[in-house]
Amino acid sequence: MNTKQLAAEKAVESIEEGMIVGLGTGSTAYFAIRRIAERVKEGLSIRAVASSQHSEDLAREWGIPLVAFDEIEAIDVTIDGADEADGEANLIKGGGGALLREKILAHHSRRMIVIVDESKRVERLGAFPLPVEIVPFAENLTLRSLKELGVEPQLRMKEGVLFRTDNGNLIADCRFGSIDDAAQLERRLNLIPGVVENGLFVRMAHTVVTGYGDGRVTMQDYM
């Protein structure tokens, strides 16, 4: 069992009968969705909402009951991965391109559990390029505004064409280097017209579950 799977399966233990569960997106969240599906087959009764079309498709394929967003008021727990996690519950997310939907789920969750392997734990965010979701309209002007923050944003490509999110937007990957103040950078980015959201999740994680190569799994609570 790899380190991502170790962390994912530990996190899924926190899901209780009758919960509304948020399903994350990405390679680590995949293992959580698979384990949730196994628990549903074992008799666990839950309903789920997904942060991407891909995760929704997996849930349907594996028999996890889904509920429409207009039928719920809150999410009991969301389990998702991260591209980086520091020691103060700050994250960089969006490597899978679902950062806007992931942040909506996180904001409306009573508890957000983040699952990572040890390579994703960092002292300070920034080695991983920060994804910024932007609207296609006048994207060159939005990119110019991002450049004024001292980066060279790169529009994400996939299979030779511009990557599009489930919302039809673009992703600009920005290498800020070491991020001294994640909260301030998050605010500055979201003040730029054309920026929909960015991949900084500042103190949104309630628990970070980390899998290690030696088989250990740790759970660190922040709230």
DRENKOL-930917 format. One line per field, with one value per residue (C-alpha): residue number from 1; residue in three letters; x, y, z. Coordinates in Angstrom, 3 decimals, always signed. Example, Ala and Ser with C-alpha at 12.3 -4.5 7.8 and 13.67 -1.06 7.14 Angstrom:
2
k = 1:2
r = ALA:SER
c1 = +12.300:+13.670
c2 = -4.500:-1.060
c3 = +7.800:+7.140
***
This chain:
223
k = 1:2:3:4:5:6:7:8:9:10:11:12:13:14:15:16:17:18:19:20:21:22:23:24:25:26:27:28:29:30:31:32:33:34:35:36:37:38:39:40:41:42:43:44:45:46:47:48:49:50:51:52:53:54:55:56:57:58:59:60:61:62:63:64:65:66:67:68:69:70:71:72:73:74:75:76:77:78:79:80:81:82:83:84:85:86:87:88:89:90:91:92:93:94:95:96:97:98:99:100:101:102:103:104:105:106:107:108:109:110:111:112:113:114:115:116:117:118:119:120:121:122:123:124:125:126:127:128:129:130:131:132:133:134:135:136:137:138:139:140:141:142:143:144:145:146:147:148:149:150:151:152:153:154:155:156:157:158:159:160:161:162:163:164:165:166:167:168:169:170:171:172:173:174:175:176:177:178:179:180:181:182:183:184:185:186:187:188:189:190:191:192:193:194:195:196:197:198:199:200:201:202:203:204:205:206:207:208:209:210:211:212:213:214:215:216:217:218:219:220:221:222:223
r = MET:ASN:THR:LYS:GLN:LEU:ALA:ALA:GLU:LYS:ALA:VAL:GLU:SER:ILE:GLU:GLU:GLY:MET:ILE:VAL:GLY:LEU:GLY:THR:GLY:SER:THR:ALA:TYR:PHE:ALA:ILE:ARG:ARG:ILE:ALA:GLU:ARG:VAL:LYS:GLU:GLY:LEU:SER:ILE:ARG:ALA:VAL:ALA:SER:SER:GLN:HIS:SER:GLU:ASP:LEU:ALA:ARG:GLU:TRP:GLY:ILE:PRO:LEU:VAL:ALA:PHE:ASP:GLU:ILE:GLU:ALA:ILE:ASP:VAL:THR:ILE:ASP:GLY:ALA:ASP:GLU:ALA:ASP:GLY:GLU:ALA:ASN:LEU:ILE:LYS:GLY:GLY:GLY:GLY:ALA:LEU:LEU:ARG:GLU:LYS:ILE:LEU:ALA:HIS:HIS:SER:ARG:ARG:MET:ILE:VAL:ILE:VAL:ASP:GLU:SER:LYS:ARG:VAL:GLU:ARG:LEU:GLY:ALA:PHE:PRO:LEU:PRO:VAL:GLU:ILE:VAL:PRO:PHE:ALA:GLU:ASN:LEU:THR:LEU:ARG:SER:LEU:LYS:GLU:LEU:GLY:VAL:GLU:PRO:GLN:LEU:ARG:MET:LYS:GLU:GLY:VAL:LEU:PHE:ARG:THR:ASP:ASN:GLY:ASN:LEU:ILE:ALA:ASP:CYS:ARG:PHE:GLY:SER:ILE:ASP:ASP:ALA:ALA:GLN:LEU:GLU:ARG:ARG:LEU:ASN:LEU:ILE:PRO:GLY:VAL:VAL:GLU:ASN:GLY:LEU:PHE:VAL:ARG:MET:ALA:HIS:THR:VAL:VAL:THR:GLY:TYR:GLY:ASP:GLY:ARG:VAL:THR:MET:GLN:ASP:TYR:MET
c1 = +0.000:+1.500:+1.712:-1.218:-3.440:-2.360:-3.355:-6.604:-7.809:-7.025:-9.000:-12.036:-12.298:-13.630:-16.787:-19.860:-23.326:-25.677:-23.016:-22.935:-19.434:-17.460:-15.325:-12.069:-10.223:-6.832:-4.625:-4.801:-8.540:-8.980:-7.912:-10.332:-13.240:-12.390:-12.315:-15.575:-17.165:-15.954:-17.474:-20.766:-20.802:-20.144:-23.314:-22.322:-25.188:-23.986:-24.653:-21.907:-21.157:-18.173:-15.683:-15.214:-16.930:-14.240:-14.863:-18.613:-18.188:-16.083:-18.705:-21.451:-19.366:-18.503:-21.971:-21.582:-24.974:-24.822:-27.024:-27.748:-26.253:-29.663:-30.791:-28.156:-27.191:-23.741:-21.221:-20.261:-16.773:-14.742:-11.736:-9.280:-5.611:-3.137:-0.073:+1.611:+0.724:+2.668:+2.665:-0.107:-2.853:-2.127:-2.302:-1.600:-4.214:-5.258:-2.774:-5.776:-7.489:-10.522:-9.430:-12.535:-14.961:-12.659:-12.581:-16.370:-16.719:-14.052:-15.695:-19.056:-17.670:-17.898:-14.599:-11.999:-9.588:-6.534:-4.611:-0.994:+2.150:+5.304:+6.665:+3.838:+4.640:+6.698:+7.920:+6.765:+4.511:+5.727:+7.911:+4.832:+3.560:+0.414:-2.619:-4.760:-8.092:-8.900:-11.742:-10.900:-12.198:-9.227:-6.944:-3.887:-4.811:-5.346:-1.986:-0.390:-1.805:-0.424:+3.003:+2.910:+3.104:+6.550:+5.796:+5.660:+2.288:+2.083:-1.284:-1.705:-1.741:-3.054:-2.382:-1.237:-4.259:-5.199:-6.495:-10.080:-11.583:-15.025:-16.209:-14.707:-11.954:-8.165:-5.438:-2.385:+0.388:+2.465:+5.871:+6.047:+8.799:+8.721:+5.418:+5.942:+2.316:-0.213:-3.237:-2.003:-1.141:-4.544:-6.246:-4.055:-4.732:-8.493:-8.614:-7.477:-10.462:-10.487:-9.148:-11.880:-10.000:-6.522:-5.078:-4.098:-6.255:-5.404:-6.238:-9.127:-7.875:-9.128:-6.997:-4.001:-3.391:+0.113:+1.318:+5.000:+7.166:+7.806:+4.078:+3.309:+0.254:-0.111:-3.187:-2.651:-5.639:-5.605:-9.164
c2 = +0.000:+3.358:+6.383:+8.219:+5.195:+4.819:+8.415:+8.171:+5.033:+6.507:+9.657:+7.698:+6.155:+9.555:+9.245:+8.373:+7.078:+9.608:+12.175:+14.407:+13.822:+16.042:+14.159:+15.766:+15.545:+14.186:+11.149:+11.108:+11.773:+8.822:+6.433:+8.054:+7.741:+4.099:+3.358:+5.266:+3.100:-0.009:+1.226:+1.935:-1.655:-2.758:-0.955:+2.651:+5.023:+8.431:+10.912:+12.664:+15.724:+15.928:+18.689:+17.648:+15.777:+13.100:+12.454:+12.477:+9.876:+7.693:+7.949:+6.858:+4.037:+2.710:+3.066:+6.076:+7.825:+11.431:+14.323:+17.591:+20.731:+22.395:+19.644:+20.342:+23.291:+22.134:+19.324:+17.303:+16.375:+16.839:+14.625:+15.981:+15.983:+18.859:+19.692:+21.249:+21.556:+23.612:+23.382:+25.965:+24.259:+26.334:+24.488:+24.808:+22.950:+22.869:+20.534:+18.600:+21.765:+21.696:+24.376:+26.580:+23.750:+22.300:+25.624:+25.932:+22.500:+23.264:+26.556:+24.881:+21.868:+21.462:+19.588:+19.416:+16.488:+16.814:+13.709:+13.894:+11.826:+13.010:+14.631:+17.207:+18.439:+21.652:+24.322:+27.077:+26.986:+27.874:+25.184:+23.901:+26.416:+28.144:+27.514:+30.575:+30.066:+32.863:+33.527:+33.229:+36.741:+39.110:+36.572:+38.441:+41.416:+39.206:+37.549:+41.006:+41.843:+38.602:+39.476:+42.703:+40.503:+39.365:+36.041:+34.673:+32.902:+29.902:+28.868:+25.185:+22.867:+19.324:+17.103:+20.088:+22.334:+24.815:+23.085:+23.989:+23.532:+22.019:+25.639:+26.386:+28.567:+28.566:+27.806:+30.049:+28.294:+30.874:+30.225:+32.641:+30.762:+30.822:+32.398:+34.440:+35.499:+33.141:+35.080:+38.364:+36.776:+35.097:+38.467:+40.225:+37.585:+37.600:+41.385:+41.086:+41.286:+38.120:+35.944:+33.559:+31.880:+30.735:+27.568:+28.991:+27.399:+29.457:+27.735:+25.823:+22.353:+21.051:+17.898:+16.848:+13.114:+12.209:+8.864:+7.946:+5.531:+3.436:+2.721:+5.318:+7.573:+10.734:+12.891:+16.522:+18.588:+22.370:+23.376
c3 = +0.000:-0.990:+1.279:-0.332:+0.119:+3.753:+4.500:+2.544:+4.264:+7.692:+6.852:+5.682:+9.151:+10.292:+8.186:+10.249:+9.469:+7.862:+6.949:+3.896:+2.506:+0.148:-2.359:-3.391:-6.688:-7.663:-7.252:-3.450:-3.286:-5.655:-2.897:-0.448:-2.882:-3.475:+0.266:+0.812:-1.870:-0.056:+3.205:+1.435:+0.147:+3.739:+4.825:+5.573:+4.747:+3.515:+0.731:-1.178:-3.265:-5.603:-6.410:-10.043:-12.820:-12.622:-8.916:-9.499:-12.243:-9.935:-7.194:-9.567:-10.997:-7.536:-6.009:-3.702:-3.371:-4.601:-3.511:-5.335:-3.839:-3.654:-1.277:+1.390:+3.589:+4.666:+4.284:+7.349:+6.186:+3.006:+2.328:-0.217:-1.102:-1.391:-3.451:-0.412:+3.273:+5.800:+9.583:+10.038:+7.998:+4.900:+1.597:-2.101:-4.126:-7.750:-9.376:-10.629:-11.856:-9.528:-7.062:-7.278:-6.634:-3.979:-2.151:-2.279:-0.694:+1.910:+2.897:+3.465:+5.328:+9.082:+8.859:+6.114:+6.265:+4.022:+3.018:+1.846:+1.704:+3.430:+0.255:+0.393:+3.910:+3.752:+6.135:+3.795:+0.751:-2.707:-4.235:-6.067:-8.650:-7.415:-9.666:-10.366:-12.135:-14.586:-17.004:-20.724:-21.487:-21.961:-20.333:-21.630:-19.444:-16.402:-17.033:-17.234:-13.808:-12.433:-13.847:-11.841:-8.735:-9.860:-11.561:-15.100:-15.186:-17.503:-18.916:-18.222:-21.216:-21.510:-24.504:-26.534:-25.918:-23.220:-20.115:-19.225:-15.795:-15.282:-15.196:-18.626:-17.175:-17.628:-15.098:-14.819:-12.887:-11.015:-9.453:-6.538:-4.773:-0.982:+0.121:+3.281:+3.829:+2.226:+3.466:+2.004:-1.349:-1.495:-1.026:-3.609:-6.224:-5.720:-6.089:-9.729:-12.108:-14.188:-11.388:-10.282:-7.438:-6.463:-4.980:-1.581:+1.105:+4.173:+7.466:+5.924:+6.910:+10.246:+10.089:+8.002:+7.632:+6.444:+5.143:+5.483:+3.569:+6.679:+7.029:+9.694:+9.431:+11.508:+12.098:+13.091:+14.172:+13.764:+14.723
***
